[in-house]
Amino acid sequence: MKSTKIVTDIQRPKLTPPNGANKVLLHSCCAPCSGEVMEAMLASGIDYTIYFYNPNIHPQKEYEIRKNENKVFAKKFNIPFIDADYDMDNWFTRAKGMEFEPERGLRCTMCFDMRLERTALYAYEHDFPVITTSLGISRWKNMQQVNSCGIRAAEKYPGITFWDFNWRKGGGSQRMVEISKREQFYQQEYCGCIYSLRDSNTWRREHGRETIKIGTKFYGIEKEI
């Protein structure tokens, strides 16, 4: 059984969004990455809303698992959850010609740009002065790459600021794992896109390992959905 208890005894520093704002639009890529970001902002009394826009995630079964788990976790905290369009065809159009780019390469920059630009647009249209993302908390991501995309996206719209807080610091990465284990979140085995899945499975075959089975691995347990 997943925990339904909200943990409030973790010691975290008081967070202050840029320009003294107290309303933030959080782009979330998944529950494991956003769990610590969500709880940290909640502990600081920040008014925030989750914006889930990740058309890179493939196949759709993987997308639905990640989205629905994030939605359930947000509901536990009574945090508003914006479910944006899947928009998969648009992502594939933008990725054309980048199919064999390495992880953290140009394709990832395009992907971050796409997701954070849409986040910034929503923020501009709905009076959110600050946007941020959970993407950078993962050690598999290049934080500078993520932040550069966020800053560039925010600059397109007047009055919007990207909060480039280092969510890994002060034990953030460790708490991310602890929260994932506590909640028994789905344990993703690749970044999300079809090319990441392809490359991850190629590596596994070359090393005599089984290919990825979507929807079976969770922090602490294994089961089929």
trRosetta pair geometry for C-beta under 8 A, 3 or more apart (Angstrom, degrees):
i j d omega theta_ij theta_ji phi_ij phi_ji
2 183 5.5 26 -156 -162 109 57
2 184 5.3 -125 -98 40 86 109
3 182 5.3 -35 15 164 142 89
3 183 6.1 -88 41 -92 95 53
4 76 6.9 -149 -147 -137 66 115
6 76 7.1 163 -76 148 96 102
6 77 6.7 114 -110 -97 126 80
7 10 5.8 52 135 -17 112 107
7 39 7.0 9 67 -148 94 142
7 179 7.9 -135 30 -105 137 88
7 182 7.3 -22 -32 170 136 168
8 43 7.1 157 -141 -107 68 94
10 39 7.3 44 51 143 139 130
10 43 7.3 -89 74 -86 93 154
10 175 6.7 89 -164 -127 151 131
12 15 7.6 -22 140 -29 113 99
12 39 8.0 157 -33 121 157 89
12 40 5.4 -157 -171 -128 157 82
12 43 5.2 90 52 94 131 153
12 44 7.4 -90 106 -50 119 92
12 170 7.3 97 -142 132 69 133
13 170 6.2 -83 -1 -142 114 166
14 44 5.4 123 -155 -123 57 100
15 40 6.1 79 -28 150 143 97
15 41 6.3 -72 70 -103 148 56
15 43 7.9 89 10 78 107 87
15 44 4.0 -89 42 -60 88 169
15 46 6.5 -44 89 -37 113 133
15 165 7.2 20 -145 -128 116 160
16 20 7.0 -24 -180 -107 107 47
16 44 7.5 -139 -59 -179 45 137
17 20 7.4 35 78 147 77 5
17 21 4.6 -65 101 70 125 89
17 22 6.8 171 32 -87 123 32
17 24 5.5 -160 -96 -70 148 117
17 46 6.4 110 -30 -130 114 128
17 130 4.8 157 178 72 131 178
17 132 7.9 -126 -124 -31 103 127
17 163 5.5 -67 -143 -94 83 141
18 21 6.4 14 76 18 58 109
18 130 5.8 155 47 -110 93 123
18 161 4.7 -114 87 130 141 146
18 163 5.5 -158 -8 -96 104 83
19 129 6.8 -100 77 144 132 132
19 130 7.4 -172 43 -68 104 112
19 161 6.1 146 0 1 124 160
21 24 6.9 118 117 -67 115 76
21 129 4.5 -149 -116 79 143 124
21 130 4.6 164 83 -19 151 122
21 161 7.4 174 -4 48 144 124
22 45 7.7 -26 -153 119 114 85
22 46 6.1 -148 -158 -135 66 63
22 47 5.5 62 141 22 83 100
23 47 4.9 -26 -101 87 66 109
23 48 7.3 154 -161 -88 42 48
23 127 7.6 -2 117 127 150 81
23 128 5.8 -132 131 -131 100 66
23 129 6.3 89 71 23 96 89
23 130 7.0 144 87 33 56 94
24 41 6.7 -110 56 -145 142 144
24 46 5.8 7 11 163 122 122
24 47 7.2 145 19 86 71 55
24 48 4.2 -23 69 -106 93 100
24 49 7.7 -177 92 27 53 62
24 128 6.8 72 -158 -168 17 109
24 130 4.7 -42 -110 90 77 107
24 131 7.1 138 -166 -107 72 24
24 132 6.1 -8 -174 12 122 106
24 163 6.8 -25 -132 1 123 147
25 48 7.1 171 -87 -157 18 79
25 49 5.6 -22 -116 66 66 92
25 51 5.3 28 176 -18 100 126
25 119 6.2 167 123 -178 121 93
25 122 6.6 171 -167 98 157 104
25 123 4.5 -140 21 -91 149 102
25 126 7.7 104 -80 76 135 115
25 128 4.0 56 -29 158 111 165
25 130 7.1 171 23 93 70 53
25 131 4.8 -28 70 -107 97 78
25 132 7.7 156 81 25 52 59
26 34 6.9 112 150 -144 126 118
26 37 6.5 153 -152 134 135 126
26 38 7.2 148 123 -85 170 74
26 41 7.2 -135 -65 -1 139 164
26 48 5.2 46 -18 172 112 127
26 49 6.9 -179 25 83 81 38
26 50 5.3 -38 76 -106 101 57
26 51 6.6 167 80 19 44 78
26 131 7.7 164 -85 -159 24 59
26 132 5.7 -20 -113 70 68 86
26 133 7.1 139 -167 -102 60 31
26 134 6.8 51 176 -35 104 93
27 51 5.2 -41 -97 74 59 101
27 52 7.9 133 -157 -93 56 28
27 53 6.8 -59 -139 41 100 92
27 115 6.3 117 -171 148 142 103
27 116 6.2 -103 -15 -102 169 67
27 119 4.3 -53 -71 -97 120 152
27 131 6.6 39 -19 -179 100 104
27 132 7.1 -150 25 99 80 37
27 133 4.0 -21 68 -105 106 89
27 134 7.1 -141 96 13 63 73
27 135 7.3 -10 103 -20 110 102
28 31 7.8 39 171 -75 127 37
28 33 7.3 158 -160 84 73 98
28 34 4.0 1 -135 -74 108 153
28 37 7.7 -171 -103 72 91 134
28 38 7.8 20 -97 -58 130 110
28 50 4.9 -11 -3 -157 130 106
28 51 7.0 148 14 63 77 46
28 52 5.6 -35 67 -89 95 77
28 70 5.6 153 128 -161 136 141
28 133 7.6 -176 -73 -151 28 63
28 134 5.1 34 -125 10 61 129
29 33 5.3 7 61 58 102 146
29 34 7.0 165 39 -40 60 102
29 54 5.6 109 -138 -93 65 137
29 66 7.7 -43 149 171 59 133
29 115 7.9 30 -91 175 91 161
29 133 7.3 56 -30 -178 97 100
29 134 5.7 -136 18 77 86 101
29 135 5.4 91 -28 -84 135 75
29 192 7.4 -108 -178 -55 111 154
30 33 5.2 80 60 19 86 101
30 34 6.6 176 80 1 38 98
30 54 7.8 30 -52 -48 75 172
30 66 4.5 -66 -114 -160 98 108
30 69 7.3 20 -168 77 79 116
30 70 5.9 -137 -158 -62 33 119
30 134 7.6 -133 46 98 56 135
30 186 7.9 -101 -174 71 121 104
30 188 6.6 -39 -160 -25 173 141
31 34 6.1 -73 -132 51 25 97
31 35 5.8 49 167 -56 67 96
31 66 7.2 -162 2 -161 83 61
31 69 4.5 -93 -10 124 140 102
31 70 4.4 -155 -60 -85 80 64
31 72 7.9 -16 -89 58 142 86
31 73 4.8 124 -131 0 116 149
31 180 7.7 129 118 -109 90 81
31 183 7.2 -118 153 111 127 149
31 185 5.1 -160 101 -132 117 126
31 186 7.3 93 48 33 118 88
32 35 6.1 -34 -146 -4 22 117
32 176 6.7 72 167 172 71 95
32 179 7.8 154 -141 91 52 96
32 180 4.5 32 -127 -100 92 123
32 185 4.7 164 -71 117 87 153
32 186 7.5 -112 -33 69 112 62
32 187 7.4 86 -71 -108 151 49
32 188 7.0 -142 26 9 141 102
32 219 7.6 139 -104 -38 118 130
33 37 7.5 11 139 1 65 120
33 134 4.3 124 128 142 99 115
33 135 6.9 31 163 -95 150 26
33 137 5.4 149 -163 62 82 112
33 138 5.4 -44 -111 -49 115 102
33 176 6.8 7 -128 -155 34 130
34 37 5.1 -68 -154 49 55 114
34 38 5.4 58 149 -28 86 106
34 50 7.1 67 179 -125 155 120
34 70 6.4 55 45 -134 137 110
34 73 7.8 142 88 95 106 140
34 134 3.8 -90 -86 -71 72 164
35 38 5.9 -59 -148 35 24 110
35 39 6.4 12 161 -9 62 109
35 73 6.7 -77 -100 -180 85 153
35 176 6.1 129 65 -139 101 63
35 179 4.0 177 138 119 136 142
35 180 6.3 -178 20 -61 157 68
35 183 6.8 -151 -119 11 143 146
35 185 7.1 -113 -48 -53 140 149
36 39 6.0 -58 -142 42 30 104
36 40 5.9 32 158 -22 66 110
36 137 6.4 167 61 -159 121 156
36 167 6.5 130 102 173 113 110
36 172 5.3 127 148 -166 145 78
36 173 7.9 -117 12 -85 171 18
36 175 4.7 113 -115 102 119 103
36 176 4.2 -72 -17 -78 131 73
36 179 5.8 -171 -62 6 72 144
37 40 5.9 -57 -143 37 25 111
37 41 6.4 19 160 -13 62 108
37 132 7.5 -164 -165 116 131 122
37 134 4.7 -134 10 -101 151 95
37 137 6.4 -132 -47 -40 108 146
37 167 5.4 -28 -85 -133 94 145
38 41 6.2 -62 -149 39 26 103
38 42 6.2 25 155 -19 64 111
38 48 7.8 -148 -127 84 64 134
38 50 7.5 -10 -98 -76 114 117
38 73 7.3 126 62 135 168 113
38 74 7.3 -125 -132 -99 148 70
38 77 6.5 173 163 17 119 165
38 79 6.6 -89 -151 -37 115 170
39 42 5.5 -54 -144 38 33 115
39 43 6.2 37 156 -23 66 105
39 77 7.9 -143 -89 -91 63 146
39 175 7.7 -126 71 152 133 126
39 179 6.7 -161 -5 -101 144 145
40 43 5.8 -52 -148 33 29 111
40 44 6.7 16 154 -9 61 109
40 167 7.3 -178 32 -139 158 93
40 172 7.2 -12 -60 -118 148 104
41 44 5.8 -63 -149 44 34 105
41 46 4.2 -74 -173 57 90 126
41 48 5.2 7 143 0 148 145
42 45 7.8 44 179 -68 32 24
42 46 7.3 -83 -69 47 24 79
42 77 6.0 -90 -96 -161 149 136
42 79 7.6 -87 -80 -72 113 121
48 79 6.8 -7 88 -149 81 113
49 79 7.0 165 -121 174 40 83
49 80 4.2 -27 -126 78 96 111
49 81 7.5 -167 -171 -75 76 23
49 82 6.3 56 153 -17 112 106
49 128 7.2 -109 40 -92 114 135
50 70 7.0 -169 165 158 152 111
50 74 5.3 -98 13 -105 146 141
50 79 5.9 70 -14 133 106 117
50 80 6.9 -176 27 96 71 57
50 81 4.8 -9 66 -115 112 66
50 82 6.5 -168 95 25 57 73
51 82 4.7 -10 -112 63 63 121
51 84 6.5 41 -178 -30 81 120
51 119 5.2 135 97 -123 147 90
51 122 5.9 151 -128 79 143 152
51 123 8.0 -84 -39 -55 156 85
51 131 8.0 -34 27 -137 141 105
52 67 5.7 112 162 -131 147 90
52 70 6.1 141 -97 98 134 143
52 71 7.4 -58 -20 -65 159 86
52 81 6.6 14 -9 -175 117 90
52 82 6.5 177 22 85 71 62
52 83 5.7 -12 61 -114 115 50
52 84 6.1 -167 86 19 57 86
53 84 3.7 -6 -87 59 93 148
53 85 7.6 27 -127 52 92 54
53 87 7.5 14 -163 27 92 133
53 115 5.5 162 102 -146 96 80
53 118 5.0 -126 141 99 162 135
53 119 6.4 -161 39 -63 130 81
54 57 5.0 44 130 -15 108 112
54 63 7.0 -178 95 -135 102 92
54 66 7.2 -63 78 107 151 137
54 67 7.6 -163 45 -75 116 95
54 115 6.3 22 -97 -115 54 131
54 192 6.8 -74 172 178 119 153
55 85 7.6 11 -78 110 114 74
55 86 5.6 108 -113 162 82 49
55 87 4.0 -75 -86 81 145 86
55 88 5.1 -163 -169 -82 95 42
55 90 6.3 12 134 65 166 96
55 91 4.1 -175 115 -36 109 130
55 114 7.3 -80 47 133 112 132
55 115 7.7 -169 23 -85 80 88
56 91 5.4 -165 -80 -161 55 148
56 111 5.0 39 -78 -146 145 121
56 114 7.9 130 -49 73 103 132
56 115 7.4 -58 -9 -54 113 121
56 192 5.2 72 111 111 101 117
56 193 4.4 -58 175 -78 96 98
57 62 5.6 -144 170 107 100 101
57 63 4.1 136 103 -92 118 82
57 66 6.1 -119 -143 38 159 145
57 192 4.3 -64 -101 -174 70 106
57 193 7.0 -86 -91 -76 24 47
58 62 6.6 36 107 51 18 127
58 63 7.1 16 -78 -43 28 106
58 88 7.3 106 -86 -138 97 119
58 192 7.1 98 21 154 63 61
58 193 5.7 41 19 -155 109 40
58 194 4.2 -31 87 -57 150 83
58 197 6.6 -111 89 -3 94 137
59 62 5.7 108 55 10 54 99
59 63 7.3 -102 119 -3 37 96
59 194 7.6 65 -66 -91 61 93
59 214 7.2 -65 41 -70 98 171
60 63 5.0 -51 -147 37 42 119
60 64 6.1 42 155 -21 72 102
60 86 7.3 0 -120 -145 98 151
60 88 7.7 -65 -79 -60 92 151
61 64 6.0 -53 -147 35 29 108
61 65 6.5 31 154 -20 62 105
61 214 5.6 98 101 130 119 141
61 215 6.4 -63 151 -42 115 127
62 65 5.8 -54 -150 33 31 112
62 66 6.4 25 156 -14 65 108
62 188 7.8 85 -163 -124 109 101
62 192 7.2 173 133 -144 130 65
62 214 5.2 -92 -73 -145 92 127
62 215 7.5 -129 -91 -48 59 83
63 66 6.1 -64 -151 40 27 106
63 67 6.1 20 158 -14 66 114
63 86 6.5 57 163 -130 156 109
64 67 5.8 -57 -138 42 29 108
64 68 5.8 21 167 -14 67 114
65 68 6.4 -62 -140 40 20 103
65 69 6.3 18 162 -17 60 112
65 186 5.5 117 155 -103 115 173
65 214 7.5 -178 0 172 149 95
65 215 5.7 -157 -80 -98 150 87
65 225 6.4 -162 -104 -13 115 173
66 69 6.2 -61 -148 36 24 108
66 70 6.5 21 157 -16 61 111
66 186 6.9 -118 -87 73 58 139
66 188 7.1 29 -90 -75 114 126
66 192 7.7 -2 -38 -120 168 110
67 70 5.9 -64 -154 38 29 109
67 71 6.2 29 153 -22 67 109
67 83 6.9 76 -174 -131 123 100
68 71 5.4 -51 -144 35 35 116
68 72 6.4 37 156 -20 66 102
69 72 5.8 -52 -149 34 31 111
69 73 6.5 29 153 -16 64 106
69 185 6.3 104 169 -144 139 82
69 186 5.5 -133 -51 5 164 113
70 73 5.8 -56 -148 38 32 110
70 74 6.3 34 153 -21 65 106
70 81 7.4 149 125 -138 89 129
71 74 5.7 -54 -149 35 30 112
71 75 6.5 33 153 -22 64 105
71 81 5.2 124 -126 156 74 165
71 83 7.1 9 -91 -78 125 112
72 75 5.7 -52 -150 32 32 114
72 76 6.8 42 149 -28 61 100
73 76 5.6 -44 -158 21 36 119
73 77 7.3 15 152 -1 62 103
73 183 6.7 21 -104 -156 115 154
73 185 8.0 2 -64 -97 139 107
74 77 6.2 -71 -160 46 36 97
74 79 4.3 -99 -163 71 84 103
74 80 7.6 -58 167 86 125 15
74 81 4.4 116 100 -68 158 118
75 78 7.1 30 -166 -81 38 36
75 79 7.7 -97 -60 44 21 69
75 81 7.2 -50 -54 -11 73 135
82 122 6.9 136 140 180 163 152
84 87 7.5 -26 137 -7 99 121
84 118 6.7 100 -167 146 160 133
84 122 7.5 -98 -88 -64 124 148
87 90 4.6 -33 176 34 93 122
87 91 6.3 101 120 -26 84 93
88 91 5.6 -57 -154 34 37 112
88 92 6.5 32 154 -16 70 105
89 92 5.8 -55 -149 37 34 109
89 93 6.4 38 152 -22 65 104
90 93 5.7 -53 -151 33 31 115
90 94 6.6 26 154 -14 64 107
90 114 7.7 157 127 -158 106 132
91 94 5.9 -60 -152 39 32 108
91 95 6.1 24 154 -16 67 113
91 111 7.3 43 -150 -117 105 82
91 114 6.6 129 -108 135 79 165
91 193 7.8 -145 154 -119 131 111
92 95 5.6 -59 -140 41 32 109
92 96 7.0 60 154 -52 61 83
93 96 6.0 -28 -165 -14 33 115
94 110 5.5 174 149 169 111 124
94 114 6.0 137 89 -76 172 137
95 98 5.1 -104 -167 59 62 108
95 99 6.8 89 147 -75 99 61
95 107 5.9 47 -137 -142 92 103
95 110 6.6 159 -91 100 62 143
95 111 7.5 30 -84 -69 104 92
95 193 7.5 163 -106 -164 158 144
95 195 7.5 -164 179 -14 138 133
96 99 7.7 -3 -139 -40 33 94
98 101 4.5 -17 -173 -12 84 126
98 105 7.7 -180 -165 107 104 111
98 106 5.7 -127 -127 96 122 101
98 107 3.9 153 149 -82 127 95
98 110 6.5 -179 4 15 172 147
99 107 7.8 112 -76 -89 15 143
99 195 5.8 -171 -161 -98 59 131
100 195 7.6 -147 -83 -152 32 128
101 105 3.9 -154 171 94 101 134
101 106 5.0 -116 -132 50 148 83
101 107 3.9 163 63 -11 137 107
101 108 7.5 -147 120 -7 126 75
101 195 7.7 52 51 140 75 156
102 105 4.5 107 60 -31 68 127
103 108 6.6 65 -165 -50 47 135
103 140 7.7 -57 169 173 137 95
103 191 6.7 169 -128 -37 113 145
103 196 6.7 79 -93 -110 104 94
103 199 7.2 -156 -41 90 103 156
104 108 5.4 -39 -112 33 19 157
104 141 7.6 154 -95 -148 92 43
104 142 4.9 93 -140 -21 113 122
104 145 6.4 -179 -155 -14 81 166
105 108 6.0 111 54 14 44 99
105 109 7.4 -83 128 -3 37 96
106 109 5.4 -52 -150 34 39 114
106 110 6.4 42 152 -20 68 102
107 110 5.6 -51 -152 35 34 113
107 111 6.3 35 150 -21 65 107
107 193 7.7 -134 149 72 124 166
107 195 6.9 -31 149 65 165 153
108 111 5.4 -53 -145 37 34 115
108 112 6.3 33 156 -17 67 103
108 142 7.7 101 118 27 145 109
108 145 6.7 31 116 149 116 145
109 112 6.0 -54 -146 38 30 107
109 113 6.2 34 154 -21 64 108
109 145 6.3 -103 -89 -168 82 107
109 149 6.4 -175 -154 -77 64 119
110 113 5.6 -58 -149 36 28 115
110 114 6.3 30 155 -23 64 107
111 114 5.8 -52 -148 32 28 112
111 115 6.5 17 159 -10 63 109
111 193 7.0 -102 -104 -52 148 139
112 115 6.1 -62 -146 42 30 104
112 116 5.8 11 165 -5 68 117
112 135 6.7 140 -118 154 103 170
112 145 6.8 147 7 140 163 89
112 146 5.7 -143 -136 -119 145 58
112 149 3.7 92 123 88 116 175
112 150 7.6 -69 167 -44 110 69
113 116 6.4 -69 -138 46 20 97
113 117 5.8 24 165 -23 63 113
113 149 5.0 -118 -72 -147 59 108
113 152 6.9 -36 -118 90 92 128
113 153 6.7 172 -148 -69 55 102
114 117 6.1 -56 -142 33 20 110
114 118 6.7 16 159 -14 58 107
115 118 6.1 -59 -155 36 29 108
115 119 6.5 30 148 -20 64 108
115 133 7.8 89 118 -119 116 141
115 135 8.0 123 91 -57 142 140
116 119 5.1 -47 -145 35 41 118
116 120 6.2 44 153 -22 68 101
116 131 7.3 135 -159 131 85 138
116 133 6.4 -69 -96 -50 104 141
116 149 5.3 126 32 134 146 98
116 150 5.0 -118 -156 -99 151 59
116 152 7.9 87 98 68 129 81
116 153 4.0 -150 124 -18 98 164
116 154 7.9 -56 159 -36 108 73
116 162 7.6 28 -176 -113 127 128
117 120 5.7 -51 -147 35 32 111
117 121 6.5 35 152 -21 63 104
117 153 4.5 -136 -80 -129 53 104
117 156 6.7 32 -136 23 90 154
118 121 5.6 -50 -148 34 33 114
118 122 6.5 33 153 -18 64 103
119 122 5.9 -56 -152 36 31 109
119 123 6.3 32 150 -20 65 107
119 131 5.2 125 136 -157 112 142
119 133 7.2 -172 4 -77 176 103
119 153 6.8 47 60 146 92 148
120 123 5.5 -53 -148 36 33 115
120 124 6.3 36 153 -21 65 105
120 131 5.7 -110 -89 4 64 160
120 153 4.3 180 -19 149 139 97
120 154 5.2 -155 -117 -89 127 47
120 156 6.1 99 118 54 144 106
120 157 5.3 171 157 14 103 129
120 160 5.4 107 -156 148 92 157
120 162 7.6 -45 -89 -72 112 97
121 124 5.7 -54 -149 34 31 112
121 125 6.3 20 156 -12 65 110
121 156 7.9 -31 -69 98 77 125
121 157 6.8 171 -94 -60 45 143
122 125 5.9 -63 -145 43 30 105
122 126 5.9 -9 166 13 68 118
122 128 7.5 18 114 25 76 129
123 126 6.5 -79 -136 54 21 86
123 127 8.0 -104 177 71 55 13
123 128 3.7 -87 -145 69 84 109
123 129 7.6 -148 172 -16 112 6
123 130 7.6 -125 -157 76 141 19
123 131 4.9 -103 -51 -61 157 111
123 157 7.2 144 81 88 95 153
123 160 5.4 106 105 -124 125 121
124 128 7.9 -58 -36 51 26 78
124 157 3.9 -101 -79 -171 138 147
124 158 7.7 89 -131 53 114 55
124 159 7.2 119 -122 70 79 100
124 160 5.5 -62 -73 -51 87 131
128 131 6.5 81 121 -69 122 77
128 160 7.6 45 94 -120 75 94
129 159 6.1 -83 -126 161 79 87
129 160 6.7 -164 -163 -111 39 45
129 161 6.4 15 153 21 78 96
130 160 7.5 153 -93 -160 23 59
130 161 5.2 -27 -107 71 73 92
130 162 7.7 129 -160 -113 66 15
130 163 5.2 44 -177 -36 114 112
131 150 7.0 -156 103 -161 104 101
131 153 7.5 -70 81 102 147 118
131 154 6.1 -165 42 -87 113 106
131 160 6.4 14 -3 -174 107 106
131 161 7.5 174 26 85 67 43
131 162 5.7 -33 73 -108 88 64
131 163 7.0 -166 86 12 34 85
132 150 7.3 31 -132 -157 42 147
132 162 6.8 121 -92 -168 54 63
132 163 3.9 -43 -75 63 112 105
132 164 7.7 -166 -123 -68 92 25
132 165 6.5 -2 -136 25 141 101
133 136 6.6 100 90 -3 93 90
133 146 6.6 -133 80 177 130 115
133 150 6.0 -143 6 -90 118 128
134 137 5.6 -40 -173 12 68 118
134 167 7.1 -49 -135 49 57 173
135 138 6.9 -60 -179 20 43 106
135 141 5.7 164 159 -140 81 170
135 146 4.8 -176 103 -135 117 135
136 141 5.9 -127 -118 100 38 133
136 143 4.3 74 -156 -127 107 81
136 146 4.3 -164 -74 81 93 152
136 147 6.4 44 -85 -49 146 84
136 166 7.4 -100 132 -129 129 49
136 167 6.2 124 88 28 95 105
136 168 7.4 -103 135 -25 85 101
137 141 8.0 50 51 42 33 126
137 167 4.1 -54 -86 94 102 122
137 168 5.6 161 -141 -65 59 74
137 172 6.2 -107 -138 138 108 117
137 173 6.5 174 179 -93 83 70
137 176 5.8 152 151 -79 128 151
138 141 4.7 81 75 2 97 104
139 168 7.4 102 -76 -118 75 135
139 173 6.5 58 -50 -140 102 138
140 191 6.7 -155 131 -91 137 91
141 145 7.2 -132 174 63 82 110
141 146 5.7 39 157 -43 127 128
142 145 3.8 59 91 8 112 118
142 146 6.7 165 87 -14 60 83
143 146 5.6 -54 -148 37 35 112
143 147 6.1 30 157 -16 69 108
143 166 7.0 37 -173 -122 152 83
143 168 7.3 -91 -79 -2 143 129
144 147 5.8 -55 -142 41 29 108
144 148 6.2 34 157 -24 64 106
145 148 5.9 -54 -147 32 26 112
145 149 6.7 24 155 -15 60 106
146 149 6.0 -62 -157 37 30 109
146 150 6.4 27 151 -19 66 109
147 150 5.4 -54 -146 37 35 114
147 151 6.2 35 157 -19 69 104
147 162 7.3 144 -158 132 65 129
147 164 4.3 62 -141 -136 117 116
148 151 5.9 -53 -145 37 29 109
148 152 6.2 29 155 -18 63 110
149 152 5.7 -57 -145 40 29 112
149 153 6.2 32 155 -22 64 107
150 153 5.7 -54 -147 34 29 112
150 154 6.4 26 157 -16 64 107
150 162 3.9 143 144 -161 97 143
150 164 6.4 159 81 -86 134 85
151 154 5.9 -57 -148 37 29 109
151 155 6.4 34 154 -26 63 107
151 162 4.8 -129 -83 50 47 140
151 164 6.7 -7 -58 -59 102 126
152 155 5.8 -53 -150 28 29 115
152 156 7.6 40 151 -31 57 96
153 156 6.2 -50 -171 12 37 114
153 162 6.7 97 63 -72 91 130
154 157 6.7 -82 -165 47 42 89
154 160 4.5 -146 -155 119 81 98
154 161 5.7 60 179 -146 146 14
154 162 3.9 -146 -18 -34 142 92
156 160 7.9 -18 63 59 64 133
157 160 4.3 37 86 11 105 133
166 169 4.5 53 111 -8 114 113
166 172 7.7 171 131 27 68 149
167 172 4.8 -168 158 164 59 155
168 172 4.9 -156 -145 71 14 114
168 173 4.6 20 -146 -45 82 104
169 172 6.0 34 51 6 34 116
171 174 4.9 -55 -165 45 74 115
171 175 5.6 75 135 -25 89 101
172 175 5.7 -57 -145 39 31 109
172 176 6.4 41 153 -29 64 101
173 176 5.5 -46 -153 24 33 119
173 177 7.1 28 152 -13 62 100
174 177 6.0 -56 -159 35 36 107
174 178 6.3 34 147 -19 68 108
175 178 5.2 -53 -142 40 38 115
175 179 6.0 41 157 -21 70 103
176 179 6.1 -54 -148 35 25 109
176 180 6.5 27 151 -20 60 108
177 180 5.5 -55 -149 36 32 114
177 181 6.4 30 154 -16 66 105
177 219 7.9 170 -166 -133 65 139
178 181 5.9 -56 -150 37 30 108
178 182 6.2 32 151 -21 65 108
179 182 5.5 -54 -144 37 32 114
179 183 6.0 13 162 -2 67 112
179 185 7.8 37 120 -18 76 128
180 183 6.3 -66 -140 49 24 97
180 184 7.9 89 162 -88 54 7
180 185 4.3 -75 -147 33 77 122
180 187 7.4 94 168 -90 127 80
180 219 4.6 136 139 -43 92 163
181 184 7.1 22 -169 -75 31 48
181 219 4.7 -122 -94 151 52 127
181 220 5.5 102 -149 -41 78 119
183 219 7.6 58 71 56 67 129
184 218 5.2 34 174 157 83 123
184 219 5.5 -154 -135 68 39 84
184 220 5.5 -84 -110 53 87 117
184 221 5.9 12 -151 21 121 113
185 218 6.7 -179 97 -155 28 83
185 219 5.4 36 51 7 70 119
186 215 7.4 -42 -138 -124 125 46
186 217 7.4 88 -167 86 63 60
186 218 5.6 -57 -106 -104 39 79
187 217 4.5 -74 65 125 106 98
187 218 5.6 153 -4 -132 93 18
187 219 5.2 132 -64 -55 108 65
188 191 8.0 72 143 -118 128 8
188 192 7.3 -11 -170 -75 144 75
189 200 6.6 139 133 165 86 150
189 212 4.8 -179 87 -122 133 116
189 217 6.4 68 -45 48 115 146
190 196 4.6 147 168 133 108 102
190 197 5.0 136 96 -88 166 57
190 200 4.2 -118 -98 -12 115 158
190 212 6.2 -58 -19 -73 116 166
191 196 3.9 -108 41 -145 103 164
192 196 6.1 48 43 51 41 146
193 196 4.8 97 56 7 75 103
193 197 7.1 -136 100 -4 40 88
194 197 5.5 -53 -149 37 33 114
194 198 6.3 39 150 -22 65 104
195 198 5.4 -44 -145 34 35 116
195 199 6.3 31 157 -14 65 106
196 199 6.0 -56 -143 41 29 106
196 200 6.1 31 156 -21 64 109
197 200 5.9 -55 -143 37 27 111
197 201 6.3 21 159 -14 63 110
197 212 6.6 -109 -148 50 86 143
198 201 6.1 -66 -151 40 24 105
198 202 6.3 28 153 -23 64 107
199 202 5.5 -48 -145 32 34 116
199 203 6.5 36 155 -19 64 102
200 203 5.9 -54 -154 35 31 111
200 204 6.5 31 149 -20 64 107
200 212 6.2 34 111 -32 123 130
201 204 5.4 -51 -146 36 37 115
201 205 6.4 38 156 -20 67 102
201 211 4.5 27 -137 -137 105 102
201 212 6.0 -97 -78 8 93 94
202 205 6.0 -55 -150 35 30 109
202 206 6.4 27 154 -17 63 109
203 206 5.8 -59 -150 38 30 111
203 207 6.3 6 159 1 66 114
204 207 6.1 -73 -145 50 27 96
204 209 4.0 -91 -161 78 84 104
204 210 6.7 -47 167 82 130 27
204 211 5.6 146 89 -97 141 50
204 212 7.2 173 -15 -34 160 73
205 208 7.8 47 -173 -66 29 21
205 209 7.4 -90 -59 56 24 65
205 211 6.8 7 -58 -71 90 94
210 213 7.4 -13 139 -25 119 103
213 216 4.5 8 107 12 111 138
213 217 7.5 116 71 -23 88 95
215 224 6.5 50 122 -154 102 54
215 225 4.1 -94 -175 22 119 113
216 222 5.8 20 158 -168 81 90
216 223 6.9 -161 -152 82 55 23
216 224 5.8 -12 -105 -90 81 59
216 225 7.8 -121 -71 -3 44 80
217 222 5.6 -22 -111 -115 53 89
218 221 4.8 -8 75 69 113 80
218 222 6.4 178 28 -91 79 35
218 223 6.6 -9 5 27 125 86
